[in-house]
Amino acid sequence: MPQKVNKFTPESVKALYEEHGAALAAYGCCCGLDFGSAEDVVQQVFLKLLQGTLREVKAPIPYLYRAVRNASSNQRRDRRRETEMPECEFCFTHPTVDQAEVISLQNALRALPEDQRETVFLRTWSGMTIQEIAETTETPLNTVASRYRYALEKLRERLRER
Amino acid sequence: MPLDDNELEKYLREFQPRAVRPLESLRQTAIPWRGRLAAAAVVLFSVSGGLWYAIHKSNMPRAEVKLETSRGEALVQERRVNSIFLTKLALEDPKRFEEQLEVESRQVLPDLQGQQSTLRALTKE
Protein backbone atom coordinates (compact mmCIF):
# COMPACT_ATOMS: atom_id res chain seq x y z
CA MET A 1 0.00 0.00 0.00
CA PRO A 2 1.57 3.32 -0.97
CA GLN A 3 2.21 5.86 1.72
CA LYS A 4 -0.16 8.78 1.43
CA VAL A 5 1.85 11.93 1.97
CA ASN A 6 0.35 15.26 1.11
CA LYS A 7 2.99 17.43 2.72
CA PHE A 8 6.66 16.62 3.15
CA THR A 9 7.83 16.87 6.71
CA PRO A 10 11.25 15.64 7.94
CA GLU A 11 9.51 12.64 9.49
CA SER A 12 7.56 11.70 6.36
CA VAL A 13 10.67 12.11 4.20
CA LYS A 14 12.65 9.90 6.55
CA ALA A 15 9.88 7.28 6.50
CA LEU A 16 9.75 7.38 2.70
CA TYR A 17 13.52 6.96 2.53
CA GLU A 18 13.50 3.99 4.86
CA GLU A 19 10.72 2.31 2.93
CA HIS A 20 11.68 3.12 -0.65
CA GLY A 21 15.32 4.31 -0.59
CA ALA A 22 16.80 0.91 -1.45
CA ALA A 23 14.33 0.26 -4.29
CA LEU A 24 14.98 3.74 -5.65
CA ALA A 25 18.74 3.16 -5.61
CA ALA A 26 18.22 -0.15 -7.43
CA TYR A 27 16.06 1.73 -9.90
CA GLY A 28 18.84 4.29 -10.35
CA CYS A 29 21.19 1.39 -11.11
CA CYS A 30 18.74 0.05 -13.66
CA CYS A 31 18.68 3.52 -15.22
CA GLY A 32 22.38 2.98 -15.92
CA LEU A 33 24.23 4.30 -12.87
CA ASP A 34 26.75 2.47 -10.72
CA PHE A 35 25.49 1.75 -7.21
CA GLY A 36 27.43 4.59 -5.53
CA SER A 37 26.11 7.16 -7.99
CA ALA A 38 22.58 5.78 -7.67
CA GLU A 39 22.82 6.12 -3.88
CA ASP A 40 24.06 9.70 -4.29
CA VAL A 41 21.19 10.50 -6.64
CA VAL A 42 18.64 9.11 -4.18
CA GLN A 43 20.25 11.09 -1.35
CA GLN A 44 20.09 14.26 -3.43
CA VAL A 45 16.42 13.74 -4.21
CA PHE A 46 15.55 13.20 -0.54
CA LEU A 47 17.73 16.05 0.67
CA LYS A 48 15.87 18.36 -1.69
CA LEU A 49 12.66 17.24 -0.02
CA LEU A 50 14.18 17.89 3.40
CA GLN A 51 15.30 21.34 2.36
CA GLY A 52 11.67 22.20 1.84
CA THR A 53 11.92 23.28 -1.79
CA LEU A 54 8.96 21.02 -2.55
CA ARG A 55 6.22 21.02 0.07
CA GLU A 56 3.45 19.02 -1.55
CA VAL A 57 3.20 16.26 -4.10
CA LYS A 58 0.05 14.46 -5.14
CA ALA A 59 1.74 11.08 -5.48
CA PRO A 60 5.05 10.95 -3.65
CA ILE A 61 6.26 7.49 -4.69
CA PRO A 62 5.86 7.88 -8.47
CA TYR A 63 7.30 11.38 -8.03
CA LEU A 64 10.40 9.92 -6.36
CA TYR A 65 10.87 7.41 -9.19
CA ARG A 66 10.58 10.18 -11.77
CA ALA A 67 13.00 12.36 -9.81
CA VAL A 68 15.53 9.53 -9.57
CA ARG A 69 15.11 8.77 -13.27
CA ASN A 70 15.68 12.40 -14.26
CA ALA A 71 18.60 12.84 -11.89
CA SER A 72 20.12 9.59 -13.15
CA SER A 73 19.91 10.66 -16.77
CA ASN A 74 21.44 14.04 -15.86
CA GLN A 75 24.23 12.29 -13.97
CA ARG A 76 24.88 9.94 -16.87
CA ARG A 77 24.95 12.83 -19.33
CA ASP A 78 27.37 14.83 -17.18
CA ARG A 79 29.73 12.02 -16.20
CA ARG A 80 29.11 9.30 -18.72
CA ARG A 81 32.24 7.22 -18.19
CA GLU A 82 32.42 7.40 -14.41
CA THR A 83 28.83 6.48 -13.60
CA GLU A 84 28.06 3.55 -15.89
CA MET A 85 27.30 0.48 -13.90
CA PRO A 86 29.96 -2.22 -14.05
CA GLU A 87 28.68 -5.63 -15.15
CA CYS A 88 29.59 -7.29 -11.86
CA GLU A 89 28.07 -4.70 -9.51
CA PHE A 90 24.97 -5.69 -7.56
CA CYS A 91 21.99 -3.55 -6.76
CA PHE A 92 19.89 -6.55 -5.66
CA THR A 93 20.47 -9.35 -3.25
CA HIS A 94 18.85 -12.79 -3.08
CA PRO A 95 19.14 -15.31 -0.25
CA THR A 96 19.53 -18.41 -2.42
CA VAL A 97 20.25 -17.75 -6.10
CA ASP A 98 23.78 -17.34 -7.45
CA GLN A 99 25.31 -14.00 -8.36
CA ALA A 100 24.98 -14.69 -12.07
CA GLU A 101 21.21 -14.81 -11.69
CA VAL A 102 21.21 -11.46 -9.87
CA ILE A 103 23.29 -9.93 -12.66
CA SER A 104 20.96 -11.49 -15.19
CA LEU A 105 17.89 -9.88 -13.57
CA GLN A 106 19.64 -6.49 -13.36
CA ASN A 107 20.51 -6.64 -17.04
CA ALA A 108 16.97 -7.67 -17.92
CA LEU A 109 15.58 -4.70 -15.97
CA ARG A 110 18.06 -2.34 -17.58
CA ALA A 111 17.02 -3.52 -21.02
CA LEU A 112 13.36 -2.53 -20.43
CA PRO A 113 11.93 0.71 -21.81
CA GLU A 114 11.78 3.40 -19.11
CA ASP A 115 8.00 3.37 -18.62
CA GLN A 116 7.90 -0.41 -18.30
CA ARG A 117 10.85 -0.46 -15.91
CA GLU A 118 9.22 2.19 -13.73
CA THR A 119 5.97 0.21 -13.66
CA VAL A 120 7.79 -2.97 -12.64
CA PHE A 121 9.59 -1.18 -9.81
CA LEU A 122 6.43 0.55 -8.57
CA ARG A 123 4.54 -2.75 -8.63
CA THR A 124 7.21 -5.15 -7.39
CA TRP A 125 9.44 -3.22 -4.99
CA SER A 126 7.24 -0.32 -3.92
CA GLY A 127 4.13 -2.46 -3.44
CA MET A 128 1.67 -0.44 -5.50
CA THR A 129 -1.23 -2.06 -7.33
CA ILE A 130 -1.78 -1.48 -11.05
CA GLN A 131 -4.84 0.62 -10.11
CA GLU A 132 -2.80 2.81 -7.75
CA ILE A 133 -0.03 3.26 -10.32
CA ALA A 134 -2.61 4.34 -12.88
CA GLU A 135 -4.22 6.80 -10.47
CA THR A 136 -1.04 8.32 -9.10
CA THR A 137 0.72 8.63 -12.43
CA GLU A 138 -2.49 9.83 -14.10
CA THR A 139 -2.11 7.18 -16.77
CA PRO A 140 -5.00 5.07 -18.11
CA LEU A 141 -5.36 1.77 -16.28
CA ASN A 142 -5.11 -0.25 -19.50
CA THR A 143 -1.86 1.49 -20.43
CA VAL A 144 -0.31 0.69 -17.07
CA ALA A 145 -1.56 -2.91 -17.23
CA SER A 146 -0.15 -3.30 -20.76
CA ARG A 147 3.21 -1.84 -19.75
CA TYR A 148 3.43 -4.26 -16.87
CA ARG A 149 2.41 -7.25 -18.96
CA TYR A 150 4.92 -6.43 -21.71
CA ALA A 151 7.60 -5.88 -19.10
CA LEU A 152 6.97 -9.27 -17.54
CA GLU A 153 7.08 -10.93 -20.95
CA LYS A 154 10.41 -9.30 -21.77
CA LEU A 155 11.84 -10.14 -18.37
CA ARG A 156 10.75 -13.76 -18.74
CA GLU A 157 12.37 -13.98 -22.16
CA ARG A 158 15.60 -12.39 -20.97
CA LEU A 159 15.79 -14.60 -17.90
CA ARG A 160 15.14 -17.72 -19.99
CA GLU A 161 18.01 -16.84 -22.30
CA ARG A 162 20.47 -16.97 -19.44
CA MET B 1 12.32 -20.42 -14.50
CA PRO B 2 8.80 -19.14 -13.57
CA LEU B 3 6.39 -19.42 -16.46
CA ASP B 4 3.21 -17.56 -15.51
CA ASP B 5 2.93 -13.95 -14.38
CA ASN B 6 2.10 -14.72 -10.76
CA GLU B 7 5.12 -16.98 -10.38
CA LEU B 8 7.33 -14.44 -12.08
CA GLU B 9 6.07 -11.67 -9.76
CA LYS B 10 6.79 -13.86 -6.75
CA TYR B 11 10.21 -14.69 -8.13
CA LEU B 12 11.01 -10.99 -8.68
CA ARG B 13 9.96 -10.08 -5.14
CA GLU B 14 12.47 -12.54 -3.74
CA PHE B 15 15.18 -10.20 -4.97
CA GLN B 16 15.73 -7.48 -2.41
CA PRO B 17 17.16 -4.11 -3.38
CA ARG B 18 20.60 -3.62 -1.88
CA ALA B 19 20.53 -1.60 1.35
CA VAL B 20 21.46 2.05 1.10
CA ARG B 21 23.36 4.17 3.57
CA PRO B 22 21.25 6.18 6.02
CA LEU B 23 19.91 9.48 4.83
CA GLU B 24 22.65 12.06 5.34
CA SER B 25 21.47 13.60 8.60
CA LEU B 26 18.47 15.76 9.05
CA ARG B 27 20.64 18.77 9.80
CA GLN B 28 19.89 19.86 6.24
CA THR B 29 16.40 20.64 7.46
CA ALA B 30 17.87 23.52 9.41
CA ILE B 31 18.65 25.32 6.16
CA PRO B 32 15.18 26.73 5.49
CA TRP B 33 14.89 27.70 9.16
CA ARG B 34 18.26 29.40 8.97
CA GLY B 35 17.09 31.26 5.90
CA ARG B 36 13.84 32.24 7.57
CA LEU B 37 15.67 33.34 10.70
CA ALA B 38 18.05 35.45 8.65
CA ALA B 39 15.14 36.99 6.75
CA ALA B 40 13.29 37.68 10.03
CA ALA B 41 16.43 39.26 11.48
CA VAL B 42 16.82 41.50 8.42
CA VAL B 43 13.15 42.55 8.60
CA LEU B 44 13.40 43.17 12.36
CA PHE B 45 16.60 45.16 11.91
CA SER B 46 15.08 47.24 9.09
CA VAL B 47 11.86 47.92 11.02
CA SER B 48 13.64 48.80 14.26
CA GLY B 49 16.15 50.94 12.35
CA GLY B 50 13.33 52.72 10.55
CA LEU B 51 11.44 53.26 13.79
CA TRP B 52 14.53 54.55 15.57
CA TYR B 53 15.27 56.90 12.69
CA ALA B 54 11.68 58.14 12.57
CA ILE B 55 11.57 58.73 16.32
CA HIS B 56 15.03 60.30 16.37
CA LYS B 57 14.25 62.53 13.40
CA SER B 58 10.91 63.70 14.79
CA ASN B 59 12.33 64.25 18.27
CA MET B 60 15.24 66.48 17.27
CA PRO B 61 13.29 69.51 15.98
CA ARG B 62 10.82 69.16 18.85
CA ALA B 63 13.64 69.41 21.35
CA GLU B 64 15.07 72.45 19.63
CA VAL B 65 11.71 74.16 19.45
CA LYS B 66 11.11 73.33 23.07
CA LEU B 67 14.52 74.72 23.96
CA GLU B 68 13.91 77.85 21.91
CA THR B 69 10.50 78.28 23.51
CA SER B 70 11.85 77.86 27.00
CA ARG B 71 14.59 80.43 26.26
CA GLY B 72 11.97 82.91 24.98
CA GLU B 73 9.79 82.29 28.00
CA ALA B 74 12.76 82.94 30.29
CA LEU B 75 13.55 86.23 28.52
CA VAL B 76 9.94 87.38 28.70
CA GLN B 77 9.78 86.45 32.35
CA GLU B 78 13.10 88.24 33.01
CA ARG B 79 11.87 91.35 31.23
CA ARG B 80 8.60 91.20 33.13
CA VAL B 81 10.53 91.00 36.40
CA ASN B 82 12.82 93.85 35.28
CA SER B 83 9.96 96.18 34.33
CA ILE B 84 8.26 95.59 37.68
CA PHE B 85 11.56 96.03 39.45
CA LEU B 86 12.34 99.25 37.49
CA THR B 87 8.87 100.72 38.16
CA LYS B 88 9.27 100.04 41.83
CA LEU B 89 12.77 101.51 41.74
CA ALA B 90 11.61 104.65 39.89
CA LEU B 91 9.04 105.30 42.59
CA GLU B 92 11.28 104.61 45.54
CA ASP B 93 14.83 105.62 44.47
CA PRO B 94 15.08 107.74 41.28
CA LYS B 95 18.90 107.91 41.42
CA ARG B 96 19.34 104.16 41.52
CA PHE B 97 16.69 103.95 38.83
CA GLU B 98 18.86 106.09 36.53
CA GLU B 99 21.88 103.88 37.19
CA GLN B 100 19.85 100.75 36.52
CA LEU B 101 18.51 102.23 33.27
CA GLU B 102 22.06 102.86 32.12
CA VAL B 103 23.00 99.26 32.85
CA GLU B 104 19.92 98.02 31.02
CA SER B 105 20.54 100.26 28.03
CA ARG B 106 24.07 98.91 27.67
CA GLN B 107 22.65 95.42 27.41
CA VAL B 108 20.03 96.37 24.83
CA LEU B 109 21.65 99.16 22.76
CA PRO B 110 24.98 98.93 20.84
CA ASP B 111 28.04 99.60 22.94
CA LEU B 112 29.36 103.11 22.26
CA GLN B 113 32.08 103.31 24.90
CA GLY B 114 34.15 100.08 24.76
CA GLN B 115 37.36 99.35 22.80
CA GLN B 116 35.43 97.54 20.04
CA SER B 117 32.44 99.86 20.15
CA THR B 118 30.35 100.81 17.14
CA LEU B 119 31.12 104.50 17.64
CA ARG B 120 34.89 103.91 17.56
CA ALA B 121 34.52 101.83 14.42
CA LEU B 122 32.54 104.59 12.75
CA THR B 123 35.05 107.23 13.90
CA LYS B 124 37.92 105.35 12.31
CA GLU B 125 36.08 105.28 8.99
Contacts between the chains, C-beta under 8 A, distances in Angstrom:
chain1	res1	chain2	res2	distance
A	10	B	26	5.3
A	10	B	29	4.9
A	13	B	23	7.8
A	14	B	23	6.3
A	14	B	26	7.0
A	17	B	23	4.7
A	21	B	20	4.7
A	21	B	23	7.2
A	22	B	16	7.5
A	22	B	17	3.9
A	22	B	18	6.4
A	22	B	19	5.6
A	22	B	20	5.2
A	23	B	17	4.6
A	25	B	17	6.5
A	25	B	18	6.9
A	25	B	20	4.8
A	26	B	17	3.8
A	26	B	18	6.5
A	35	B	18	6.6
A	39	B	20	5.3
A	39	B	21	6.3
A	42	B	20	6.4
A	43	B	21	7.9
A	43	B	23	6.7
A	43	B	24	5.7
A	46	B	23	5.6
A	47	B	23	7.7
A	47	B	24	6.6
A	47	B	28	5.3
A	50	B	23	7.9
A	50	B	26	6.5
A	50	B	28	5.0
A	50	B	29	5.0
A	51	B	28	5.8
A	51	B	29	7.4
A	51	B	31	5.4
A	51	B	32	6.3
A	52	B	29	7.5
A	52	B	31	7.8
A	52	B	32	4.3
A	90	B	18	6.0
A	91	B	17	6.6
A	91	B	18	5.2
A	92	B	15	4.3
A	92	B	16	6.5
A	92	B	17	6.0
A	92	B	18	6.3
A	93	B	15	7.2
A	93	B	16	5.2
A	93	B	17	7.9
A	93	B	18	5.8
A	94	B	14	5.9
A	94	B	15	5.1
A	94	B	16	7.1
A	95	B	14	7.5
A	96	B	14	7.9
A	97	B	14	7.9
A	102	B	15	6.9
A	105	B	12	7.5
A	105	B	15	6.0
A	120	B	12	7.5
A	123	B	9	7.8
A	124	B	9	6.7
A	124	B	12	4.9
A	124	B	13	5.9
A	125	B	13	7.7
A	125	B	17	5.9
A	149	B	5	7.4
A	152	B	5	5.4
A	152	B	8	5.5
A	152	B	9	7.5
A	155	B	8	6.8
A	155	B	12	7.5
A	156	B	1	7.4
A	156	B	2	7.4
A	156	B	3	7.6
A	156	B	8	5.8
A	159	B	1	5.9
A	160	B	1	5.5
